[in-house]
Amino acid sequence: MTPPAKKAPKTDTATGLLDAVDAVIAEHGASGVTLRRVGQAAGLSHTAAAYYYRDKPGLFTAYIARAWEQVADRLEAVVEIADDRQALLAAGEGYAAFALENPSPFSVMSRMELTRVDTPELWAARERGFFALAGLVDRAQKNGWATTHETLDVVATTWGFVHGFVELWVGGPLWAPYDGNELQPTLRRLLDRILDGLDQL
């Protein structure tokens, strides 16, 4: 088994290299990411990315872990919303906002084959988002919503819908049919109906 990459030091250079991955993915796609291109996009030596992240899987591990941390930040922030329904809707909108504002990381954040999958920091970042959403669902259920369903089933249903809808919108297949509409209010309207349906089943 390949040993996990060491956690990159949090320096301006290391962060700048991760920022540069955005531009490389936007221009070349995920398959076009190379350490040399990332270094050049960051205005650094072509060896800089290798120095901080060792190889491409190490670079993607740090890049995708950062994306999940940013998603988790948004999901955890809505915990402060007292109304359960509004908190769940805000979580969906926050997920959509992340995708719109960060299309490059959103496009690869679920692609574990690009990473060193046994890296603890990567799994910790992914679990933060999951447990934030699970906590919102659990709170709503304790307050009487969708009580006949297993919490995990509700998390899977809501997150699966939100991710799929956002991915199809950002990727184009749903954006064109919904021409003239904006992603977040459209998602909120549909998610609200799904939450109603879960409560009635």
NUVO-538541 format. One record per residue: residue number from 1; z negated, y, x of N, C-alpha, C in turn. Coordinates in nm, 4 decimals. Atoms other than C-alpha are relative to their C-alpha. Example, Ala and Ser with C-alpha at 12.3 -4.5 7.8 and 13.67 -1.06 7.14 Angstrom:
// NUVO-538541
(1, (0.0000, -0.1190, 0.0890), (-0.7800, -0.4500, 1.2300), (0.0000, 0.1200, 0.0900))
(2, (0.0060, -0.1190, -0.0820), (-0.7140, -0.1060, 1.3670), (-0.0730, 0.1090, -0.0770))
***
This chain:
// NUVO-538541
(1, (0.0000, -0.1202, 0.0853), (0.0000, 0.0000, 0.0000), (0.0000, 0.1242, 0.0882))
(2, (-0.0040, -0.1242, -0.0766), (0.0854, 0.3453, 0.1313), (-0.1265, 0.0790, -0.0245))
(3, (0.1236, -0.0762, 0.0201), (-0.2318, 0.5457, 0.1920), (0.0283, 0.1294, -0.0719))
(4, (-0.0218, -0.1251, 0.0720), (-0.2737, 0.8472, -0.0363), (0.0097, 0.1173, 0.0944))
(5, (-0.0141, -0.1193, -0.0820), (-0.1684, 1.1797, 0.1004), (-0.1299, 0.0775, 0.0001))
(6, (0.1177, -0.0842, -0.0059), (-0.4458, 1.4025, 0.2190), (0.0210, 0.1229, -0.0875))
(7, (-0.0099, -0.1183, 0.0851), (-0.5226, 1.6915, -0.0098), (0.0385, 0.1197, 0.0856))
(8, (-0.0478, -0.1127, -0.0781), (-0.3309, 1.9926, 0.1129), (-0.1008, 0.1127, -0.0008))
(9, (0.0925, -0.1123, -0.0030), (-0.5415, 2.2844, 0.2296), (0.0482, 0.1116, -0.0904))
(10, (-0.0371, -0.1063, 0.0933), (-0.5495, 2.5682, -0.0192), (0.0193, 0.1302, 0.0770))
(11, (-0.0342, -0.1204, -0.0724), (-0.3823, 2.8305, 0.1953), (0.1152, 0.0684, -0.0713))
(12, (-0.1136, -0.0703, 0.0591), (-0.1281, 3.0937, 0.1026), (0.1305, -0.0733, 0.0287))
(13, (-0.1218, 0.0710, -0.0360), (0.1349, 2.8912, 0.2858), (0.0174, -0.1252, -0.0855))
(14, (-0.0079, 0.1213, 0.0812), (0.0531, 2.5672, 0.1038), (0.0357, 0.0333, -0.1440))
(15, (-0.0299, -0.0423, 0.1368), (0.0562, 2.7469, -0.2309), (0.1430, 0.0511, -0.0122))
(16, (-0.1359, -0.0517, 0.0015), (0.3786, 2.9246, -0.1444), (0.1048, -0.1098, 0.0002))
(17, (-0.0921, 0.1128, 0.0000), (0.5463, 2.5928, -0.0752), (0.0094, -0.0628, -0.1384))
(18, (-0.0033, 0.0531, 0.1365), (0.4459, 2.4646, -0.4187), (0.0767, 0.0944, -0.0921))
(19, (-0.0759, -0.0965, 0.0799), (0.5789, 2.7856, -0.5717), (0.1497, -0.0156, 0.0243))
(20, (-0.1415, 0.0127, -0.0346), (0.9069, 2.7270, -0.3887), (0.0638, -0.1211, -0.0660))
(21, (-0.0551, 0.1170, 0.0687), (0.9472, 2.3878, -0.5555), (0.0599, 0.0417, -0.1343))
(22, (-0.0542, -0.0506, 0.1264), (0.9998, 2.5786, -0.8827), (0.1469, 0.0381, 0.0150))
(23, (-0.1359, -0.0501, -0.0197), (1.3100, 2.7466, -0.7445), (0.0963, -0.1120, 0.0363))
(24, (-0.0878, 0.1101, -0.0408), (1.4483, 2.4301, -0.5869), (0.0348, -0.0875, -0.1196))
(25, (-0.0289, 0.0799, 0.1195), (1.4130, 2.2311, -0.9105), (0.0939, 0.0753, -0.0934))
(26, (-0.0842, -0.0791, 0.0889), (1.5686, 2.5159, -1.1092), (0.1455, -0.0007, 0.0458))
(27, (-0.1367, -0.0056, -0.0533), (1.8724, 2.5183, -0.8793), (0.0629, -0.1377, 0.0183))
(28, (-0.0560, 0.1289, -0.0391), (1.9106, 2.1541, -0.7787), (-0.0496, -0.1178, -0.0838))
(29, (0.0605, 0.1103, 0.0731), (1.7025, 1.9497, -1.0218), (-0.1017, -0.0726, 0.0865))
(30, (0.1045, 0.0711, -0.0738), (1.4168, 1.7202, -0.9246), (0.0586, -0.0867, 0.1101))
(31, (-0.0608, 0.0877, -0.1003), (1.6521, 1.4858, -0.7395), (0.0477, 0.0769, 0.1226))
(32, (-0.0471, -0.0813, -0.1116), (1.7624, 1.7753, -0.5208), (-0.1105, 0.0604, 0.0843))
(33, (0.1125, -0.0527, -0.0776), (1.4148, 1.8548, -0.3908), (-0.0061, -0.0715, 0.1340))
(34, (0.0215, 0.0528, -0.1345), (1.3908, 1.8065, -0.0151), (-0.1006, 0.0905, 0.0702))
(35, (0.0964, -0.0812, -0.0749), (1.1280, 1.9251, 0.2307), (0.0695, 0.1184, 0.0656))
(36, (-0.0747, -0.1080, -0.0648), (1.3919, 2.1302, 0.4103), (0.0313, 0.1119, -0.0999))
(37, (-0.0325, -0.1019, 0.1010), (1.5056, 2.3073, 0.0922), (-0.1232, 0.0768, -0.0443))
(38, (0.1226, -0.0669, 0.0430), (1.1491, 2.3812, -0.0125), (-0.0473, 0.0976, 0.1075))
(39, (0.0381, -0.0900, -0.1082), (1.0685, 2.5263, 0.3281), (0.0878, 0.1237, 0.0032))
(40, (-0.0927, -0.1132, -0.0001), (1.3785, 2.7433, 0.3169), (-0.0250, 0.0926, -0.1179))
(41, (0.0254, -0.0818, 0.1188), (1.3035, 2.8600, -0.0388), (-0.1278, 0.0812, 0.0143))
(42, (0.1258, -0.0714, -0.0228), (0.9546, 2.9599, 0.0751), (0.0112, 0.1005, 0.1133))
(43, (-0.0188, -0.0908, -0.1124), (1.1000, 3.1557, 0.3673), (-0.0739, -0.0457, 0.1246))
(44, (0.0750, 0.0568, -0.1122), (0.9372, 2.9214, 0.6167), (0.0878, -0.0958, 0.0793))
(45, (-0.0685, 0.1004, -0.0793), (1.0371, 2.6702, 0.8790), (0.0335, -0.1211, -0.0857))
(46, (-0.0382, 0.1191, 0.0758), (1.2159, 2.3605, 0.7533), (-0.1017, -0.1123, 0.0164))
(47, (0.1029, 0.1025, -0.0200), (0.9190, 2.1610, 0.8855), (-0.1319, 0.0348, -0.0696))
(48, (0.1284, -0.0460, 0.0568), (0.6521, 2.3570, 0.6962), (-0.0500, -0.0933, -0.1102))
(49, (0.0431, 0.0868, 0.1101), (0.6484, 2.1343, 0.3873), (-0.0503, -0.1335, 0.0525))
(50, (0.0449, 0.1259, -0.0590), (0.6162, 1.8235, 0.6026), (-0.1374, 0.0166, 0.0645))
(51, (0.1299, -0.0250, -0.0633), (0.3237, 1.9798, 0.7884), (-0.1123, -0.0020, -0.1038))
(52, (0.1056, -0.0110, 0.1016), (0.1288, 2.0505, 0.4685), (-0.0060, -0.1205, -0.0937))
(53, (-0.0018, 0.1044, 0.1032), (0.2395, 1.7640, 0.2436), (0.0537, -0.1351, 0.0486))
(54, (-0.0413, 0.1225, -0.0681), (0.3687, 1.4990, 0.4865), (0.1395, -0.0479, -0.0376))
(55, (-0.1309, 0.0499, 0.0428), (0.6656, 1.3823, 0.2772), (0.0236, 0.0439, -0.1445))
(56, (-0.0344, -0.0454, 0.1358), (0.8376, 1.4331, -0.0574), (-0.0975, -0.0514, -0.1052))
(57, (0.1002, 0.0427, 0.0974), (0.5986, 1.2114, -0.2585), (-0.1305, 0.0789, 0.0109))
(58, (0.1201, -0.0809, -0.0159), (0.3077, 1.4046, -0.1092), (0.0163, 0.1390, -0.0587))
(59, (-0.0291, -0.1316, 0.0571), (0.4712, 1.7325, -0.2060), (-0.0012, -0.0055, -0.1520))
(60, (-0.0033, 0.0122, 0.1459), (0.5395, 1.6160, -0.5621), (-0.1389, -0.0307, -0.0573))
(61, (0.1355, 0.0289, 0.0468), (0.1852, 1.4811, -0.5926), (-0.0785, 0.1286, -0.0169))
(62, (0.0722, -0.1268, 0.0085), (0.0383, 1.8227, -0.5179), (0.0603, 0.0904, -0.1073))
(63, (-0.0698, -0.0854, 0.0971), (0.2993, 1.9990, -0.7326), (-0.0323, -0.0412, -0.1430))
(64, (0.0257, 0.0488, 0.1353), (0.2471, 1.7785, -1.0377), (-0.1483, 0.0090, -0.0335))
(65, (0.1437, -0.0161, 0.0250), (-0.1317, 1.7779, -0.9991), (-0.0312, 0.1443, -0.0376))
(66, (0.0231, -0.1414, 0.0339), (-0.1226, 2.1582, -1.0025), (0.0472, 0.0312, -0.1409))
(67, (-0.0493, -0.0224, 0.1366), (0.0865, 2.1534, -1.3199), (-0.1002, -0.0510, -0.1027))
(68, (0.0974, 0.0545, 0.0933), (-0.1657, 1.9284, -1.4933), (-0.1282, 0.0820, -0.0026))
(69, (0.1182, -0.0868, -0.0022), (-0.4524, 2.1499, -1.3802), (0.0243, 0.1237, -0.0850))
(70, (-0.0322, -0.1194, 0.0778), (-0.2761, 2.4483, -1.5346), (0.0047, -0.0305, -0.1489))
(71, (0.0013, 0.0404, 0.1407), (-0.2201, 2.2611, -1.8613), (-0.1437, -0.0199, -0.0467))
(72, (0.1397, 0.0232, 0.0369), (-0.5835, 2.1521, -1.8631), (-0.0753, 0.1311, -0.0188))
(73, (0.0634, -0.1315, 0.0154), (-0.6926, 2.5131, -1.8145), (0.0272, 0.0560, -0.1394))
(74, (-0.0370, -0.0524, 0.1313), (-0.5066, 2.6071, -2.1314), (-0.0674, -0.0784, -0.1122))
(75, (0.0622, 0.0815, 0.1038), (-0.6408, 2.3149, -2.3315), (-0.1508, 0.0233, -0.0056))
(76, (0.1443, -0.0241, -0.0013), (-0.9978, 2.3774, -2.2208), (-0.0354, 0.1375, -0.0545))
(77, (0.0280, -0.1360, 0.0467), (-0.9706, 2.7462, -2.3064), (-0.0138, 0.0066, -0.1517))
(78, (0.0035, -0.0089, 0.1463), (-0.9146, 2.6767, -2.6766), (-0.1259, -0.0635, -0.0580))
(79, (0.1271, 0.0557, 0.0480), (-1.2467, 2.4925, -2.6997), (-0.0887, 0.1114, -0.0549))
(80, (0.0803, -0.1138, 0.0449), (-1.3973, 2.8392, -2.7500), (0.0319, 0.0405, -0.1431))
(81, (-0.0363, -0.0316, 0.1388), (-1.2159, 2.8654, -3.0857), (-0.0852, -0.0857, -0.0921))
(82, (0.0974, 0.0725, 0.0827), (-1.4757, 2.7709, -3.3460), (0.0659, -0.0829, -0.1092))
(83, (-0.0668, 0.0712, 0.1079), (-1.2354, 2.6656, -3.6213), (0.0796, -0.1177, 0.0578))
(84, (-0.0621, 0.1191, -0.0572), (-1.1239, 2.3078, -3.5514), (0.1516, 0.0000, -0.0149))
(85, (-0.1453, 0.0000, 0.0241), (-0.7786, 2.3395, -3.7087), (0.0686, 0.1025, 0.0899))
(86, (-0.0604, -0.1033, -0.0822), (-0.7057, 2.6642, -3.5287), (-0.0027, -0.0368, 0.1477))
(87, (0.0088, 0.0432, -0.1394), (-0.8227, 2.5149, -3.1989), (0.1092, -0.1012, 0.0323))
(88, (-0.1045, 0.0992, -0.0231), (-0.5863, 2.2190, -3.2331), (0.1390, 0.0636, -0.0003))
(89, (-0.1282, -0.0693, 0.0030), (-0.2964, 2.4450, -3.3269), (0.0191, 0.0835, 0.1260))
(90, (-0.0076, -0.0799, -0.1224), (-0.3764, 2.6721, -3.0337), (0.0269, -0.0873, 0.1213))
(91, (-0.0268, 0.0927, -0.1099), (-0.3770, 2.3714, -2.8021), (0.1491, -0.0323, 0.0067))
(92, (-0.1428, 0.0264, 0.0031), (-0.0242, 2.2876, -2.9142), (0.0811, 0.1195, 0.0465))
(93, (-0.0713, -0.1213, -0.0411), (0.0897, 2.6460, -2.8710), (-0.0161, 0.0249, 0.1492))
(94, (0.0220, -0.0173, -0.1426), (-0.0675, 2.6592, -2.5260), (0.0862, -0.0935, 0.0832))
(95, (-0.0856, 0.0974, -0.0679), (0.1203, 2.3459, -2.4236), (0.1448, 0.0490, 0.0004))
(96, (-0.1357, -0.0528, 0.0095), (0.4446, 2.4993, -2.5468), (0.0181, 0.1217, 0.0894))
(97, (-0.0083, -0.1189, -0.0843), (0.3700, 2.8262, -2.3687), (0.0137, -0.0391, 0.1464))
(98, (-0.0114, 0.0462, -0.1387), (0.3199, 2.6387, -2.0427), (0.1426, -0.0443, 0.0293))
(99, (-0.1361, 0.0492, -0.0220), (0.6584, 2.4699, -2.0827), (0.1001, 0.1138, 0.0098))
(100, (-0.0920, -0.1130, -0.0029), (0.8357, 2.7975, -2.1548), (-0.0157, 0.0827, 0.1262))
(101, (0.0274, -0.0835, -0.1173), (0.6681, 2.9802, -1.8682), (0.0211, -0.0744, 0.1312))
(102, (-0.0084, 0.0811, -0.1217), (0.6943, 2.6920, -1.6209), (0.0955, -0.1178, -0.0204))
(103, (-0.0930, 0.1092, 0.0322), (1.0099, 2.4920, -1.6961), (0.0156, -0.1028, 0.1112))
(104, (-0.0178, 0.0963, -0.1091), (1.0350, 2.3353, -1.3509), (-0.1147, -0.1007, 0.0067))
(105, (0.1070, 0.0999, -0.0009), (0.6865, 2.1793, -1.3372), (-0.0071, -0.0810, -0.1285))
(106, (0.0024, 0.0751, 0.1257), (0.7063, 2.0847, -1.7049), (0.1012, -0.1137, 0.0031))
(107, (-0.1063, 0.1007, -0.0010), (1.0270, 1.8925, -1.6355), (-0.0363, -0.1244, 0.0800))
(108, (0.0329, 0.1156, -0.0856), (0.8564, 1.6627, -1.3821), (-0.1439, -0.0463, -0.0139))
(109, (0.1431, 0.0289, -0.0023), (0.4884, 1.6544, -1.4723), (-0.0351, -0.1394, -0.0515))
(110, (0.0259, 0.1362, 0.0461), (0.5172, 1.3144, -1.6411), (0.0710, -0.1053, 0.0846))
(111, (-0.0781, 0.0926, -0.0825), (0.7309, 1.1582, -1.3691), (-0.0831, -0.0500, 0.1185))
(112, (0.0892, 0.0525, -0.1013), (0.4757, 0.9587, -1.1779), (0.0730, -0.0724, 0.1127))
(113, (-0.0736, 0.0694, -0.1059), (0.7474, 0.7743, -0.9836), (0.0314, 0.0921, 0.1169))
(114, (-0.0248, -0.0956, -0.1075), (0.7915, 1.0928, -0.7798), (-0.1212, 0.0185, 0.0914))
(115, (0.1265, -0.0315, -0.0664), (0.4297, 1.0924, -0.6650), (-0.0586, -0.1196, 0.0738))
(116, (0.0869, 0.1073, -0.0487), (0.1732, 0.8907, -0.4760), (-0.1000, -0.0252, -0.1131))
(117, (0.0708, 0.0173, 0.1268), (0.0296, 0.7479, -0.7945), (-0.1481, -0.0347, 0.0176))
(118, (0.1404, 0.0369, -0.0209), (-0.2968, 0.6349, -0.6354), (-0.0837, 0.1160, 0.0530))
(119, (0.0728, -0.1166, -0.0501), (-0.4014, 0.9891, -0.5415), (-0.1057, 0.0438, -0.1017))
(120, (0.1061, -0.0330, 0.0961), (-0.7419, 1.0650, -0.7041), (0.0150, 0.1384, -0.0621))
(121, (-0.0122, -0.1359, 0.0526), (-0.6718, 1.4374, -0.7390), (0.1037, 0.0082, -0.1114))
(122, (-0.1033, 0.0005, 0.1029), (-0.3605, 1.3641, -0.9430), (-0.0556, -0.0543, -0.1309))
(123, (0.0553, 0.0593, 0.1210), (-0.5434, 1.1393, -1.1881), (-0.1098, 0.0864, -0.0593))
(124, (0.1045, -0.0888, 0.0509), (-0.8360, 1.3803, -1.2126), (0.0613, 0.1153, -0.0777))
(125, (-0.0663, -0.1104, 0.0696), (-0.5957, 1.6605, -1.3109), (0.0559, -0.0462, -0.1342))
(126, (-0.0547, 0.0523, 0.1249), (-0.4236, 1.4444, -1.5719), (-0.1116, -0.0291, -0.1008))
(127, (0.1100, 0.0335, 0.0899), (-0.7551, 1.3280, -1.7140), (-0.0658, 0.1244, -0.0584))
(128, (0.0569, -0.1236, 0.0545), (-0.8782, 1.6855, -1.7533), (0.0693, 0.0399, -0.1288))
(129, (-0.0747, -0.0360, 0.1197), (-0.6014, 1.7575, -2.0020), (-0.0261, -0.0960, -0.1136))
(130, (0.0231, 0.0999, 0.1036), (-0.6523, 1.4326, -2.1876), (-0.1373, 0.0173, -0.0639))
(131, (0.1348, -0.0089, 0.0552), (-1.0275, 1.4726, -2.2236), (-0.0245, 0.1324, -0.0723))
(132, (0.0121, -0.1261, 0.0732), (-0.9936, 1.8369, -2.3300), (0.0528, -0.0165, -0.1417))
(133, (-0.0568, 0.0212, 0.1328), (-0.7663, 1.7358, -2.6171), (-0.0829, -0.1000, -0.0794))
(134, (0.0822, 0.0993, 0.0690), (-0.9749, 1.4288, -2.6998), (-0.1293, 0.0625, -0.0506))
(135, (0.1212, -0.0677, 0.0443), (-1.2806, 1.6519, -2.7187), (0.0235, 0.0842, -0.1237))
(136, (-0.0329, -0.0799, 0.1179), (-1.1089, 1.8818, -2.9674), (0.0158, -0.0883, -0.1236))
(137, (-0.0206, 0.0924, 0.1113), (-1.0041, 1.5886, -3.1839), (-0.1325, -0.0590, -0.0455))
(138, (0.1300, 0.0586, 0.0327), (-1.3476, 1.4292, -3.1668), (-0.0878, 0.0996, -0.0759))
(139, (0.0790, -0.1034, 0.0682), (-1.5120, 1.7568, -3.2678), (0.0462, 0.0181, -0.1438))
(140, (-0.0539, -0.0174, 0.1345), (-1.2801, 1.7950, -3.5654), (-0.0359, -0.1188, -0.0890))
(141, (0.0345, 0.1187, 0.0785), (-1.3443, 1.4386, -3.6767), (-0.1479, -0.0007, -0.0380))
(142, (0.1428, -0.0064, 0.0313), (-1.7195, 1.4874, -3.6567), (-0.0285, 0.1022, -0.1091))
(143, (0.0140, -0.1006, 0.1046), (-1.6693, 1.7858, -3.8846), (0.0754, -0.0381, -0.1278))
(144, (-0.0559, 0.0496, 0.1249), (-1.4890, 1.5719, -4.1426), (0.1501, -0.0129, -0.0083))
(145, (-0.1463, 0.0065, 0.0050), (-1.1197, 1.5841, -4.0490), (0.0483, -0.1348, 0.0538))
(146, (-0.0676, 0.1218, -0.0459), (-0.9091, 1.2641, -4.0173), (-0.0990, -0.1080, 0.0430))
(147, (0.1094, 0.0898, -0.0390), (-1.2182, 1.0473, -4.0143), (0.0366, -0.1479, -0.0079))
(148, (-0.0355, 0.1420, 0.0133), (-1.0356, 0.7230, -4.1009), (0.0788, -0.0514, 0.1206))
(149, (-0.0819, 0.0380, -0.1148), (-0.8448, 0.7194, -3.7695), (-0.0838, -0.0081, 0.1270))
(150, (0.0593, 0.0042, -0.1330), (-0.9465, 0.6209, -3.4181), (0.0377, 0.1282, 0.0747))
(151, (-0.0260, -0.1247, -0.0731), (-0.9776, 0.9265, -3.1955), (0.1207, -0.0139, 0.0926))
(152, (-0.1119, 0.0194, -0.0917), (-0.7356, 0.7826, -2.9396), (0.1325, 0.0010, -0.0740))
(153, (-0.1235, 0.0010, 0.0777), (-0.4758, 0.7226, -3.2114), (0.0408, 0.1420, -0.0399))
(154, (-0.0309, -0.1382, 0.0393), (-0.5018, 1.0835, -3.3244), (0.0478, 0.0802, 0.1202))
(155, (-0.0436, -0.0681, -0.1222), (-0.4754, 1.2118, -2.9676), (0.1436, -0.0400, 0.0320))
(156, (-0.1347, 0.0475, -0.0316), (-0.1677, 0.9946, -2.9105), (0.1034, 0.0573, -0.0974))
(157, (-0.0934, -0.0494, 0.1011), (-0.0053, 1.1062, -3.2371), (0.0295, 0.1479, 0.0186))
(158, (-0.0198, -0.1448, -0.0103), (-0.0609, 1.4776, -3.1913), (0.0631, 0.0392, 0.1328))
(159, (-0.0545, -0.0344, -0.1318), (0.0063, 1.4954, -2.8176), (0.1432, -0.0519, 0.0124))
(160, (-0.1355, 0.0544, -0.0059), (0.3076, 1.2684, -2.8488), (0.0990, 0.0874, -0.0747))
(161, (-0.0897, -0.0878, 0.0757), (0.4576, 1.4903, -3.1183), (0.0232, 0.1307, 0.0749))
(162, (-0.0138, -0.1305, -0.0654), (0.3861, 1.8151, -2.9337), (0.0865, -0.0116, 0.1254))
(163, (-0.0771, 0.0137, -0.1239), (0.5199, 1.6916, -2.5997), (0.1468, -0.0288, -0.0304))
(164, (-0.1377, 0.0343, 0.0319), (0.8289, 1.5356, -2.7535), (0.0773, 0.1171, -0.0580))
(165, (-0.0671, -0.1143, 0.0618), (0.9104, 1.8397, -2.9652), (0.0297, 0.1071, 0.1044))
(166, (-0.0185, -0.1036, -0.1024), (0.8587, 2.0804, -2.6753), (0.1077, -0.0420, 0.0998))
(167, (-0.0993, 0.0471, -0.0971), (1.0623, 1.8665, -2.4348), (0.1408, 0.0073, -0.0579))
(168, (-0.1324, -0.0066, 0.0623), (1.3527, 1.8407, -2.6798), (0.0449, 0.1443, -0.0225))
(169, (-0.0346, -0.1415, 0.0183), (1.3364, 2.2147, -2.7451), (0.0403, 0.0614, 0.1328))
(170, (-0.0276, -0.0597, -0.1306), (1.3198, 2.3197, -2.3803), (0.1264, -0.0606, 0.0605))
(171, (-0.1174, 0.0660, -0.0554), (1.5844, 2.0633, -2.2871), (0.1295, 0.0280, -0.0742))
(172, (-0.1206, -0.0403, 0.0706), (1.8264, 2.1864, -2.5534), (0.0312, -0.0668, -0.1315))
(173, (-0.0430, 0.0659, 0.1233), (1.8768, 1.9206, -2.8250), (-0.0582, 0.0590, -0.1277))
(174, (0.0573, -0.0620, 0.1196), (1.6408, 2.0954, -3.0666), (0.0098, 0.1516, 0.0025))
(175, (-0.0088, -0.1459, -0.0089), (1.6787, 2.4495, -2.9386), (0.1208, 0.0519, -0.0778))
(176, (-0.1212, -0.0466, 0.0681), (2.0349, 2.4812, -3.0685), (-0.0105, -0.0118, -0.1518))
(177, (0.0120, 0.0075, 0.1466), (1.9674, 2.3487, -3.4221), (-0.0981, 0.1015, -0.0577))
(178, (0.0977, -0.0981, 0.0463), (1.6714, 2.5852, -3.4475), (0.0368, 0.1418, 0.0456))
(179, (-0.0460, -0.1319, -0.0451), (1.8805, 2.8820, -3.3336), (-0.0544, 0.1094, -0.0906))
(180, (0.0585, -0.1094, 0.0757), (1.7123, 3.2032, -3.4373), (-0.1486, -0.0152, -0.0216))
(181, (0.1433, 0.0248, 0.0113), (1.3658, 3.0476, -3.4336), (-0.0645, 0.0001, 0.1384))
(182, (0.0740, 0.0060, -0.1257), (1.0984, 3.0667, -3.1648), (-0.0809, -0.1286, 0.0037))
(183, (0.0657, 0.1295, -0.0164), (0.9337, 2.7570, -3.0230), (-0.1414, -0.0017, -0.0549))
(184, (0.1425, 0.0097, 0.0334), (0.5665, 2.8390, -3.0707), (-0.0288, 0.0074, -0.1500))
(185, (0.0268, 0.0002, 0.1446), (0.5651, 2.9433, -3.4384), (0.0605, -0.1203, -0.0718))
(186, (-0.0606, 0.1183, 0.0617), (0.8011, 2.6560, -3.5234), (-0.0880, -0.1218, 0.0237))
(187, (0.0892, 0.1110, -0.0329), (0.5779, 2.4079, -3.3439), (-0.1293, 0.0087, -0.0800))
(188, (0.1257, -0.0173, 0.0739), (0.2687, 2.5527, -3.5079), (0.0170, -0.0424, -0.1466))
(189, (-0.0252, 0.0347, 0.1405), (0.4210, 2.5144, -3.8557), (0.0085, -0.1516, -0.0188))
(190, (-0.0171, 0.1442, 0.0127), (0.5204, 2.1516, -3.7995), (-0.1277, -0.0756, 0.0350))
(191, (0.1248, 0.0651, -0.0384), (0.1982, 2.0572, -3.6223), (-0.1044, 0.0144, -0.1100))
(192, (0.0940, -0.0208, 0.1103), (-0.0006, 2.2050, -3.9094), (0.0226, -0.1044, -0.1089))
(193, (-0.0304, 0.1009, 0.1001), (0.1792, 1.9668, -4.1457), (-0.0442, -0.1390, 0.0458))
(194, (0.0424, 0.1293, -0.0538), (0.1079, 1.6712, -3.9191), (-0.1515, -0.0136, -0.0087))
(195, (0.1454, 0.0035, 0.0106), (-0.2608, 1.7615, -3.9095), (-0.0426, -0.0250, -0.1441))
(196, (0.0269, 0.0271, 0.1420), (-0.2595, 1.7709, -4.2901), (0.0237, -0.1472, -0.0324))
(197, (-0.0324, 0.1395, 0.0292), (-0.0915, 1.4321, -4.3009), (-0.1029, -0.0972, 0.0567))
(198, (0.1026, 0.0875, -0.0603), (-0.3455, 1.2745, -4.0651), (-0.1290, 0.0033, -0.0818))
(199, (0.1238, -0.0117, 0.0792), (-0.6248, 1.4036, -4.2840), (0.0115, -0.0719, -0.1342))
(200, (-0.0200, 0.0594, 0.1319), (-0.4714, 1.2542, -4.5980), (0.0227, -0.1506, 0.0046))
(201, (-0.0275, 0.1442, -0.0106), (-0.3825, 0.9071, -4.4678), (-0.1275, -0.0821, 0.0002))
***
